[in-house]
């Protein structure tokens, strides 16, 4: 497994953990301050301050856990710089009984920062 893939898988595991704990402040820290969120059925949201509203709605509606799977990860821009990384994958929000609440796909542009990779552009929609 490539270093890029390992880094993104690690961040996705953190995302799943913070979502399950309903820890919106920790989720916000996984995003850049100037991030762009493009959720299913909503206008583009700019800035990490929108994280609690977007993911809080999922929790209020019954989604209590999240599974993120990266189907493809690779560098963007000049090869070898690693400043920007793309991820294409799929997700499942689950209810407390483990049944699916929402299933869909996502595309993420990760930006390398002094704190590691953070979500810069997050596009996700239900199947």
N, C-alpha and C positions, 0 to 999 in steps of 0.2 A: 504494500500500500504506500502511495506517495506521501511525502511530508505535507503537501497541500491537503490531500484527502484526510489525513489524520487531524490536521488543524481544524478543518471544517466539521468533521465528525465530532470532535471535542466540543466545539461551540454549539453544535446542535444538541448534544447531550446536556449541556448547561441550560439551553433554552427549554428543553423538555422538563428538566428539574425545576426551574423557576416557574414555569407555567403551572405545573402540578401543585406547587406550593402557593400559588396565587401571589407571587412576589413580583409585583409590577416594577418596583424600583430596580430589582436585579435584572429584569427583562430589558428595561430601558438602557442599562449599561452595556448590553450586548449590541446595541445599535449606535451608529455615529449620531452626533447631535443634529446633523443636517440630513438625516436619512429621509428616504421616500418610501412610504408604505402604500401599496396599491392593492387593497383587499377586495375580495369579491363583493360586487354590488355597491361599492362606495367610491367617492372621489379620491384622488391621490391626497394623502396626508403627508405634510412636510414637517419633519422634526420629531425627535424622540418623545416629546411631551404627549403625542397622540397614542402611545403604546398602551397606557392603562385603559383608555376608552375602548380601543379596538379589541384587545384581548380580554378585557373585563366583560365585554358583551358576550363573548363566547362562554366564559365561565358562568355568567348570570343565566344564560340559556341552557346550561346543563353540561357543558364540556368540562371535564375535570382532569383529563390527561391528554397528552399529545405525543404522537410518534412521528418523527421526522426521518425520512430516508433520502439520502443523496444518491441519485441514480448516476449522476455525472458531475465531475468537478474538474476545473481546468483554469489555467492562467488567462487573463485578458491583457491586451497590450503587448509590448515588446517581450519576447520570450525570455524568461529568466529573471525578470524584475520581481514578479510576485506581488506587486502593489495592489492589483485588483484581481479577484478570482470570481469565476462564475460557478454557480451550483444550480443544477436542474434536478428536481426530485418530486417526491409525493409525501403527503401527510395524512394523518388520521387523528381527529379529535374524538375522544371516547367519553362515554357517560360513566357514572360510578360503577355500574354493573359490567363494564368492559365492552358494551356494545358500541357500535360506531355512532357518533353524533354528526360528524361531517368528514367527508373524504375528498381529497382534492390533490392539486399539483401546485408546484411553486418554482419560481426562478428567483435566485438571489444573486446580487452583486455584492461581494465582500470587499471591504477596503482594509488594507493593512495599516495599522496604527501603532503607536508606541506600546499599546496594551494588547497587541495581537490583532487578529482579524475581527472586524465588526461588520454587522449588516449595514449596508449603505442603501441598496435598493431591494425591496422585498415585495414581490408580486405573488399573490396566491389567490386561487379560486377553486370553488367546489366543483366536483365532477357533475 
